[in-house]
Amino acid sequence: MLARRVRITGLVQGVFFRAWTREEAKRLGLVGWVRNCADGSVEAHIEGDPGMVRWMIDKLAYGPKGARVDGCEARDVEPENLKAFEIRP
């Protein structure tokens, strides 16, 4: 089990980034959460199989159609032992 916290910057709010992230994470069998931040960035917590977590971070570096990702920084964190992937306010 690998857990990473990811901060994505650029044009990432108002372009369905969170919904896309949730769907991609579910498809890869990952758990965690994603939320918008006050500074215009998006933050995500991703847990699961190490290979799938790395793949998801690679996907976040490009984002969905309509987004423009300028930066994608990931760091190791402790697992939160979540059961699903959710969008947080």
Phi and psi restraints in degrees (range 20) as a CNS / XPLOR table:
assign (resid 1 and name C) (resid 2 and name N)
       (resid 2 and name CA) (resid 2 and name C) 1.0 -119.5 20.0 2
assign (resid 2 and name N) (resid 2 and name CA)
       (resid 2 and name C) (resid 3 and name N) 1.0 138.8 20.0 2
assign (resid 2 and name C) (resid 3 and name N)
       (resid 3 and name CA) (resid 3 and name C) 1.0 -125.9 20.0 2
assign (resid 3 and name N) (resid 3 and name CA)
       (resid 3 and name C) (resid 4 and name N) 1.0 132.1 20.0 2
assign (resid 3 and name C) (resid 4 and name N)
       (resid 4 and name CA) (resid 4 and name C) 1.0 -134.9 20.0 2
assign (resid 4 and name N) (resid 4 and name CA)
       (resid 4 and name C) (resid 5 and name N) 1.0 142.9 20.0 2
assign (resid 4 and name C) (resid 5 and name N)
       (resid 5 and name CA) (resid 5 and name C) 1.0 -103.6 20.0 2
assign (resid 5 and name N) (resid 5 and name CA)
       (resid 5 and name C) (resid 6 and name N) 1.0 130.1 20.0 2
assign (resid 5 and name C) (resid 6 and name N)
       (resid 6 and name CA) (resid 6 and name C) 1.0 -123.9 20.0 2
assign (resid 6 and name N) (resid 6 and name CA)
       (resid 6 and name C) (resid 7 and name N) 1.0 135.2 20.0 2
assign (resid 6 and name C) (resid 7 and name N)
       (resid 7 and name CA) (resid 7 and name C) 1.0 -116.8 20.0 2
assign (resid 7 and name N) (resid 7 and name CA)
       (resid 7 and name C) (resid 8 and name N) 1.0 124.6 20.0 2
assign (resid 7 and name C) (resid 8 and name N)
       (resid 8 and name CA) (resid 8 and name C) 1.0 -116.1 20.0 2
assign (resid 8 and name N) (resid 8 and name CA)
       (resid 8 and name C) (resid 9 and name N) 1.0 128.4 20.0 2
assign (resid 8 and name C) (resid 9 and name N)
       (resid 9 and name CA) (resid 9 and name C) 1.0 -119.0 20.0 2
assign (resid 9 and name N) (resid 9 and name CA)
       (resid 9 and name C) (resid 10 and name N) 1.0 161.2 20.0 2
assign (resid 9 and name C) (resid 10 and name N)
       (resid 10 and name CA) (resid 10 and name C) 1.0 125.3 20.0 2
assign (resid 10 and name N) (resid 10 and name CA)
       (resid 10 and name C) (resid 11 and name N) 1.0 -150.3 20.0 2
assign (resid 10 and name C) (resid 11 and name N)
       (resid 11 and name CA) (resid 11 and name C) 1.0 -88.9 20.0 2
assign (resid 11 and name N) (resid 11 and name CA)
       (resid 11 and name C) (resid 12 and name N) 1.0 85.1 20.0 2
assign (resid 11 and name C) (resid 12 and name N)
       (resid 12 and name CA) (resid 12 and name C) 1.0 -125.2 20.0 2
assign (resid 12 and name N) (resid 12 and name CA)
       (resid 12 and name C) (resid 13 and name N) 1.0 1.0 20.0 2
assign (resid 12 and name C) (resid 13 and name N)
       (resid 13 and name CA) (resid 13 and name C) 1.0 -114.0 20.0 2
assign (resid 13 and name N) (resid 13 and name CA)
       (resid 13 and name C) (resid 14 and name N) 1.0 143.6 20.0 2
assign (resid 13 and name C) (resid 14 and name N)
       (resid 14 and name CA) (resid 14 and name C) 1.0 80.6 20.0 2
assign (resid 14 and name N) (resid 14 and name CA)
       (resid 14 and name C) (resid 15 and name N) 1.0 13.0 20.0 2
assign (resid 14 and name C) (resid 15 and name N)
       (resid 15 and name CA) (resid 15 and name C) 1.0 -128.0 20.0 2
assign (resid 15 and name N) (resid 15 and name CA)
       (resid 15 and name C) (resid 16 and name N) 1.0 23.4 20.0 2
assign (resid 15 and name C) (resid 16 and name N)
       (resid 16 and name CA) (resid 16 and name C) 1.0 63.8 20.0 2
assign (resid 16 and name N) (resid 16 and name CA)
       (resid 16 and name C) (resid 17 and name N) 1.0 27.2 20.0 2
assign (resid 16 and name C) (resid 17 and name N)
       (resid 17 and name CA) (resid 17 and name C) 1.0 -61.8 20.0 2
assign (resid 17 and name N) (resid 17 and name CA)
       (resid 17 and name C) (resid 18 and name N) 1.0 -44.1 20.0 2
assign (resid 17 and name C) (resid 18 and name N)
       (resid 18 and name CA) (resid 18 and name C) 1.0 -65.3 20.0 2
assign (resid 18 and name N) (resid 18 and name CA)
       (resid 18 and name C) (resid 19 and name N) 1.0 -43.8 20.0 2
assign (resid 18 and name C) (resid 19 and name N)
       (resid 19 and name CA) (resid 19 and name C) 1.0 -64.5 20.0 2
assign (resid 19 and name N) (resid 19 and name CA)
       (resid 19 and name C) (resid 20 and name N) 1.0 -41.2 20.0 2
assign (resid 19 and name C) (resid 20 and name N)
       (resid 20 and name CA) (resid 20 and name C) 1.0 -63.0 20.0 2
assign (resid 20 and name N) (resid 20 and name CA)
       (resid 20 and name C) (resid 21 and name N) 1.0 -42.4 20.0 2
assign (resid 20 and name C) (resid 21 and name N)
       (resid 21 and name CA) (resid 21 and name C) 1.0 -60.9 20.0 2
assign (resid 21 and name N) (resid 21 and name CA)
       (resid 21 and name C) (resid 22 and name N) 1.0 -45.6 20.0 2
assign (resid 21 and name C) (resid 22 and name N)
       (resid 22 and name CA) (resid 22 and name C) 1.0 -60.4 20.0 2
assign (resid 22 and name N) (resid 22 and name CA)
       (resid 22 and name C) (resid 23 and name N) 1.0 -45.2 20.0 2
assign (resid 22 and name C) (resid 23 and name N)
       (resid 23 and name CA) (resid 23 and name C) 1.0 -65.2 20.0 2
assign (resid 23 and name N) (resid 23 and name CA)
       (resid 23 and name C) (resid 24 and name N) 1.0 -43.3 20.0 2
assign (resid 23 and name C) (resid 24 and name N)
       (resid 24 and name CA) (resid 24 and name C) 1.0 -63.9 20.0 2
assign (resid 24 and name N) (resid 24 and name CA)
       (resid 24 and name C) (resid 25 and name N) 1.0 -43.1 20.0 2
assign (resid 24 and name C) (resid 25 and name N)
       (resid 25 and name CA) (resid 25 and name C) 1.0 -62.7 20.0 2
assign (resid 25 and name N) (resid 25 and name CA)
       (resid 25 and name C) (resid 26 and name N) 1.0 -44.3 20.0 2
assign (resid 25 and name C) (resid 26 and name N)
       (resid 26 and name CA) (resid 26 and name C) 1.0 -61.6 20.0 2
assign (resid 26 and name N) (resid 26 and name CA)
       (resid 26 and name C) (resid 27 and name N) 1.0 -41.8 20.0 2
assign (resid 26 and name C) (resid 27 and name N)
       (resid 27 and name CA) (resid 27 and name C) 1.0 -61.6 20.0 2
assign (resid 27 and name N) (resid 27 and name CA)
       (resid 27 and name C) (resid 28 and name N) 1.0 -32.5 20.0 2
assign (resid 27 and name C) (resid 28 and name N)
       (resid 28 and name CA) (resid 28 and name C) 1.0 -90.2 20.0 2
assign (resid 28 and name N) (resid 28 and name CA)
       (resid 28 and name C) (resid 29 and name N) 1.0 1.4 20.0 2
assign (resid 28 and name C) (resid 29 and name N)
       (resid 29 and name CA) (resid 29 and name C) 1.0 76.0 20.0 2
assign (resid 29 and name N) (resid 29 and name CA)
       (resid 29 and name C) (resid 30 and name N) 1.0 27.8 20.0 2
assign (resid 29 and name C) (resid 30 and name N)
       (resid 30 and name CA) (resid 30 and name C) 1.0 -100.2 20.0 2
assign (resid 30 and name N) (resid 30 and name CA)
       (resid 30 and name C) (resid 31 and name N) 1.0 157.9 20.0 2
assign (resid 30 and name C) (resid 31 and name N)
       (resid 31 and name CA) (resid 31 and name C) 1.0 -120.9 20.0 2
assign (resid 31 and name N) (resid 31 and name CA)
       (resid 31 and name C) (resid 32 and name N) 1.0 163.5 20.0 2
assign (resid 31 and name C) (resid 32 and name N)
       (resid 32 and name CA) (resid 32 and name C) 1.0 147.0 20.0 2
assign (resid 32 and name N) (resid 32 and name CA)
       (resid 32 and name C) (resid 33 and name N) 1.0 -149.1 20.0 2
assign (resid 32 and name C) (resid 33 and name N)
       (resid 33 and name CA) (resid 33 and name C) 1.0 -155.7 20.0 2
assign (resid 33 and name N) (resid 33 and name CA)
       (resid 33 and name C) (resid 34 and name N) 1.0 165.0 20.0 2
assign (resid 33 and name C) (resid 34 and name N)
       (resid 34 and name CA) (resid 34 and name C) 1.0 -142.6 20.0 2
assign (resid 34 and name N) (resid 34 and name CA)
       (resid 34 and name C) (resid 35 and name N) 1.0 144.8 20.0 2
assign (resid 34 and name C) (resid 35 and name N)
       (resid 35 and name CA) (resid 35 and name C) 1.0 -152.6 20.0 2
assign (resid 35 and name N) (resid 35 and name CA)
       (resid 35 and name C) (resid 36 and name N) 1.0 154.6 20.0 2
assign (resid 35 and name C) (resid 36 and name N)
       (resid 36 and name CA) (resid 36 and name C) 1.0 -79.7 20.0 2
assign (resid 36 and name N) (resid 36 and name CA)
       (resid 36 and name C) (resid 37 and name N) 1.0 146.1 20.0 2
assign (resid 36 and name C) (resid 37 and name N)
       (resid 37 and name CA) (resid 37 and name C) 1.0 -110.8 20.0 2
assign (resid 37 and name N) (resid 37 and name CA)
       (resid 37 and name C) (resid 38 and name N) 1.0 155.8 20.0 2
assign (resid 37 and name C) (resid 38 and name N)
       (resid 38 and name CA) (resid 38 and name C) 1.0 -60.6 20.0 2
assign (resid 38 and name N) (resid 38 and name CA)
       (resid 38 and name C) (resid 39 and name N) 1.0 -26.4 20.0 2
assign (resid 38 and name C) (resid 39 and name N)
       (resid 39 and name CA) (resid 39 and name C) 1.0 -84.1 20.0 2
assign (resid 39 and name N) (resid 39 and name CA)
       (resid 39 and name C) (resid 40 and name N) 1.0 5.8 20.0 2
assign (resid 39 and name C) (resid 40 and name N)
       (resid 40 and name CA) (resid 40 and name C) 1.0 93.6 20.0 2
assign (resid 40 and name N) (resid 40 and name CA)
       (resid 40 and name C) (resid 41 and name N) 1.0 -4.7 20.0 2
assign (resid 40 and name C) (resid 41 and name N)
       (resid 41 and name CA) (resid 41 and name C) 1.0 -88.0 20.0 2
assign (resid 41 and name N) (resid 41 and name CA)
       (resid 41 and name C) (resid 42 and name N) 1.0 175.2 20.0 2
assign (resid 41 and name C) (resid 42 and name N)
       (resid 42 and name CA) (resid 42 and name C) 1.0 -122.4 20.0 2
assign (resid 42 and name N) (resid 42 and name CA)
       (resid 42 and name C) (resid 43 and name N) 1.0 138.5 20.0 2
assign (resid 42 and name C) (resid 43 and name N)
       (resid 43 and name CA) (resid 43 and name C) 1.0 -118.4 20.0 2
assign (resid 43 and name N) (resid 43 and name CA)
       (resid 43 and name C) (resid 44 and name N) 1.0 139.2 20.0 2
assign (resid 43 and name C) (resid 44 and name N)
       (resid 44 and name CA) (resid 44 and name C) 1.0 -134.3 20.0 2
assign (resid 44 and name N) (resid 44 and name CA)
       (resid 44 and name C) (resid 45 and name N) 1.0 146.7 20.0 2
assign (resid 44 and name C) (resid 45 and name N)
       (resid 45 and name CA) (resid 45 and name C) 1.0 -117.3 20.0 2
assign (resid 45 and name N) (resid 45 and name CA)
       (resid 45 and name C) (resid 46 and name N) 1.0 122.9 20.0 2
assign (resid 45 and name C) (resid 46 and name N)
       (resid 46 and name CA) (resid 46 and name C) 1.0 -125.9 20.0 2
assign (resid 46 and name N) (resid 46 and name CA)
       (resid 46 and name C) (resid 47 and name N) 1.0 131.8 20.0 2
assign (resid 46 and name C) (resid 47 and name N)
       (resid 47 and name CA) (resid 47 and name C) 1.0 -132.3 20.0 2
assign (resid 47 and name N) (resid 47 and name CA)
       (resid 47 and name C) (resid 48 and name N) 1.0 146.0 20.0 2
assign (resid 47 and name C) (resid 48 and name N)
       (resid 48 and name CA) (resid 48 and name C) 1.0 152.5 20.0 2
assign (resid 48 and name N) (resid 48 and name CA)
       (resid 48 and name C) (resid 49 and name N) 1.0 -157.7 20.0 2
assign (resid 48 and name C) (resid 49 and name N)
       (resid 49 and name CA) (resid 49 and name C) 1.0 -55.5 20.0 2
assign (resid 49 and name N) (resid 49 and name CA)
       (resid 49 and name C) (resid 50 and name N) 1.0 130.3 20.0 2
assign (resid 49 and name C) (resid 50 and name N)
       (resid 50 and name CA) (resid 50 and name C) 1.0 -52.8 20.0 2
assign (resid 50 and name N) (resid 50 and name CA)
       (resid 50 and name C) (resid 51 and name N) 1.0 -41.7 20.0 2
assign (resid 50 and name C) (resid 51 and name N)
       (resid 51 and name CA) (resid 51 and name C) 1.0 -65.6 20.0 2
assign (resid 51 and name N) (resid 51 and name CA)
       (resid 51 and name C) (resid 52 and name N) 1.0 -39.2 20.0 2
assign (resid 51 and name C) (resid 52 and name N)
       (resid 52 and name CA) (resid 52 and name C) 1.0 -71.2 20.0 2
assign (resid 52 and name N) (resid 52 and name CA)
       (resid 52 and name C) (resid 53 and name N) 1.0 -36.7 20.0 2
assign (resid 52 and name C) (resid 53 and name N)
       (resid 53 and name CA) (resid 53 and name C) 1.0 -62.4 20.0 2
assign (resid 53 and name N) (resid 53 and name CA)
       (resid 53 and name C) (resid 54 and name N) 1.0 -45.8 20.0 2
assign (resid 53 and name C) (resid 54 and name N)
       (resid 54 and name CA) (resid 54 and name C) 1.0 -63.0 20.0 2
assign (resid 54 and name N) (resid 54 and name CA)
       (resid 54 and name C) (resid 55 and name N) 1.0 -39.7 20.0 2
assign (resid 54 and name C) (resid 55 and name N)
       (resid 55 and name CA) (resid 55 and name C) 1.0 -63.6 20.0 2
assign (resid 55 and name N) (resid 55 and name CA)
       (resid 55 and name C) (resid 56 and name N) 1.0 -41.9 20.0 2
assign (resid 55 and name C) (resid 56 and name N)
       (resid 56 and name CA) (resid 56 and name C) 1.0 -63.2 20.0 2
assign (resid 56 and name N) (resid 56 and name CA)
       (resid 56 and name C) (resid 57 and name N) 1.0 -41.0 20.0 2
assign (resid 56 and name C) (resid 57 and name N)
       (resid 57 and name CA) (resid 57 and name C) 1.0 -63.7 20.0 2
assign (resid 57 and name N) (resid 57 and name CA)
       (resid 57 and name C) (resid 58 and name N) 1.0 -39.0 20.0 2
assign (resid 57 and name C) (resid 58 and name N)
       (resid 58 and name CA) (resid 58 and name C) 1.0 -60.5 20.0 2
assign (resid 58 and name N) (resid 58 and name CA)
       (resid 58 and name C) (resid 59 and name N) 1.0 -40.4 20.0 2
assign (resid 58 and name C) (resid 59 and name N)
       (resid 59 and name CA) (resid 59 and name C) 1.0 -65.6 20.0 2
assign (resid 59 and name N) (resid 59 and name CA)
       (resid 59 and name C) (resid 60 and name N) 1.0 -40.9 20.0 2
assign (resid 59 and name C) (resid 60 and name N)
       (resid 60 and name CA) (resid 60 and name C) 1.0 -62.6 20.0 2
assign (resid 60 and name N) (resid 60 and name CA)
       (resid 60 and name C) (resid 61 and name N) 1.0 -29.0 20.0 2
assign (resid 60 and name C) (resid 61 and name N)
       (resid 61 and name CA) (resid 61 and name C) 1.0 -66.6 20.0 2
assign (resid 61 and name N) (resid 61 and name CA)
       (resid 61 and name C) (resid 62 and name N) 1.0 -17.1 20.0 2
assign (resid 61 and name C) (resid 62 and name N)
       (resid 62 and name CA) (resid 62 and name C) 1.0 -109.7 20.0 2
assign (resid 62 and name N) (resid 62 and name CA)
       (resid 62 and name C) (resid 63 and name N) 1.0 -35.7 20.0 2
assign (resid 62 and name C) (resid 63 and name N)
       (resid 63 and name CA) (resid 63 and name C) 1.0 72.1 20.0 2
assign (resid 63 and name N) (resid 63 and name CA)
       (resid 63 and name C) (resid 64 and name N) 1.0 -178.8 20.0 2
assign (resid 63 and name C) (resid 64 and name N)
       (resid 64 and name CA) (resid 64 and name C) 1.0 -80.0 20.0 2
assign (resid 64 and name N) (resid 64 and name CA)
       (resid 64 and name C) (resid 65 and name N) 1.0 169.1 20.0 2
assign (resid 64 and name C) (resid 65 and name N)
       (resid 65 and name CA) (resid 65 and name C) 1.0 -58.0 20.0 2
assign (resid 65 and name N) (resid 65 and name CA)
       (resid 65 and name C) (resid 66 and name N) 1.0 135.1 20.0 2
assign (resid 65 and name C) (resid 66 and name N)
       (resid 66 and name CA) (resid 66 and name C) 1.0 98.0 20.0 2
assign (resid 66 and name N) (resid 66 and name CA)
       (resid 66 and name C) (resid 67 and name N) 1.0 -17.3 20.0 2
assign (resid 66 and name C) (resid 67 and name N)
       (resid 67 and name CA) (resid 67 and name C) 1.0 -92.2 20.0 2
assign (resid 67 and name N) (resid 67 and name CA)
       (resid 67 and name C) (resid 68 and name N) 1.0 158.1 20.0 2
assign (resid 67 and name C) (resid 68 and name N)
       (resid 68 and name CA) (resid 68 and name C) 1.0 -131.0 20.0 2
assign (resid 68 and name N) (resid 68 and name CA)
       (resid 68 and name C) (resid 69 and name N) 1.0 109.8 20.0 2
assign (resid 68 and name C) (resid 69 and name N)
       (resid 69 and name CA) (resid 69 and name C) 1.0 -93.0 20.0 2
assign (resid 69 and name N) (resid 69 and name CA)
       (resid 69 and name C) (resid 70 and name N) 1.0 120.8 20.0 2
assign (resid 69 and name C) (resid 70 and name N)
       (resid 70 and name CA) (resid 70 and name C) 1.0 -96.4 20.0 2
assign (resid 70 and name N) (resid 70 and name CA)
       (resid 70 and name C) (resid 71 and name N) 1.0 -28.0 20.0 2
assign (resid 70 and name C) (resid 71 and name N)
       (resid 71 and name CA) (resid 71 and name C) 1.0 -153.8 20.0 2
assign (resid 71 and name N) (resid 71 and name CA)
       (resid 71 and name C) (resid 72 and name N) 1.0 148.1 20.0 2
assign (resid 71 and name C) (resid 72 and name N)
       (resid 72 and name CA) (resid 72 and name C) 1.0 -145.8 20.0 2
assign (resid 72 and name N) (resid 72 and name CA)
       (resid 72 and name C) (resid 73 and name N) 1.0 103.7 20.0 2
assign (resid 72 and name C) (resid 73 and name N)
       (resid 73 and name CA) (resid 73 and name C) 1.0 -112.3 20.0 2
assign (resid 73 and name N) (resid 73 and name CA)
       (resid 73 and name C) (resid 74 and name N) 1.0 130.4 20.0 2
assign (resid 73 and name C) (resid 74 and name N)
       (resid 74 and name CA) (resid 74 and name C) 1.0 -122.6 20.0 2
assign (resid 74 and name N) (resid 74 and name CA)
       (resid 74 and name C) (resid 75 and name N) 1.0 144.1 20.0 2
assign (resid 74 and name C) (resid 75 and name N)
       (resid 75 and name CA) (resid 75 and name C) 1.0 -139.4 20.0 2
assign (resid 75 and name N) (resid 75 and name CA)
       (resid 75 and name C) (resid 76 and name N) 1.0 150.9 20.0 2
assign (resid 75 and name C) (resid 76 and name N)
       (resid 76 and name CA) (resid 76 and name C) 1.0 -70.1 20.0 2
assign (resid 76 and name N) (resid 76 and name CA)
       (resid 76 and name C) (resid 77 and name N) 1.0 139.3 20.0 2
assign (resid 76 and name C) (resid 77 and name N)
       (resid 77 and name CA) (resid 77 and name C) 1.0 -139.0 20.0 2
assign (resid 77 and name N) (resid 77 and name CA)
       (resid 77 and name C) (resid 78 and name N) 1.0 170.8 20.0 2
assign (resid 77 and name C) (resid 78 and name N)
       (resid 78 and name CA) (resid 78 and name C) 1.0 -76.0 20.0 2
assign (resid 78 and name N) (resid 78 and name CA)
       (resid 78 and name C) (resid 79 and name N) 1.0 141.3 20.0 2
assign (resid 78 and name C) (resid 79 and name N)
       (resid 79 and name CA) (resid 79 and name C) 1.0 -61.5 20.0 2
assign (resid 79 and name N) (resid 79 and name CA)
       (resid 79 and name C) (resid 80 and name N) 1.0 144.8 20.0 2
assign (resid 79 and name C) (resid 80 and name N)
       (resid 80 and name CA) (resid 80 and name C) 1.0 -100.0 20.0 2
assign (resid 80 and name N) (resid 80 and name CA)
       (resid 80 and name C) (resid 81 and name N) 1.0 1.8 20.0 2
assign (resid 80 and name C) (resid 81 and name N)
       (resid 81 and name CA) (resid 81 and name C) 1.0 52.9 20.0 2
assign (resid 81 and name N) (resid 81 and name CA)
       (resid 81 and name C) (resid 82 and name N) 1.0 50.1 20.0 2
assign (resid 81 and name C) (resid 82 and name N)
       (resid 82 and name CA) (resid 82 and name C) 1.0 -81.3 20.0 2
assign (resid 82 and name N) (resid 82 and name CA)
       (resid 82 and name C) (resid 83 and name N) 1.0 162.8 20.0 2
assign (resid 82 and name C) (resid 83 and name N)
       (resid 83 and name CA) (resid 83 and name C) 1.0 -106.3 20.0 2
assign (resid 83 and name N) (resid 83 and name CA)
       (resid 83 and name C) (resid 84 and name N) 1.0 -15.3 20.0 2
assign (resid 83 and name C) (resid 84 and name N)
       (resid 84 and name CA) (resid 84 and name C) 1.0 -151.3 20.0 2
assign (resid 84 and name N) (resid 84 and name CA)
       (resid 84 and name C) (resid 85 and name N) 1.0 -179.2 20.0 2
assign (resid 84 and name C) (resid 85 and name N)
       (resid 85 and name CA) (resid 85 and name C) 1.0 -112.8 20.0 2
assign (resid 85 and name N) (resid 85 and name CA)
       (resid 85 and name C) (resid 86 and name N) 1.0 125.0 20.0 2
assign (resid 85 and name C) (resid 86 and name N)
       (resid 86 and name CA) (resid 86 and name C) 1.0 -129.4 20.0 2
assign (resid 86 and name N) (resid 86 and name CA)
       (resid 86 and name C) (resid 87 and name N) 1.0 157.8 20.0 2
assign (resid 86 and name C) (resid 87 and name N)
       (resid 87 and name CA) (resid 87 and name C) 1.0 -93.3 20.0 2
assign (resid 87 and name N) (resid 87 and name CA)
       (resid 87 and name C) (resid 88 and name N) 1.0 126.9 20.0 2
assign (resid 87 and name C) (resid 88 and name N)
       (resid 88 and name CA) (resid 88 and name C) 1.0 -105.5 20.0 2
assign (resid 88 and name N) (resid 88 and name CA)
       (resid 88 and name C) (resid 89 and name N) 1.0 151.1 20.0 2
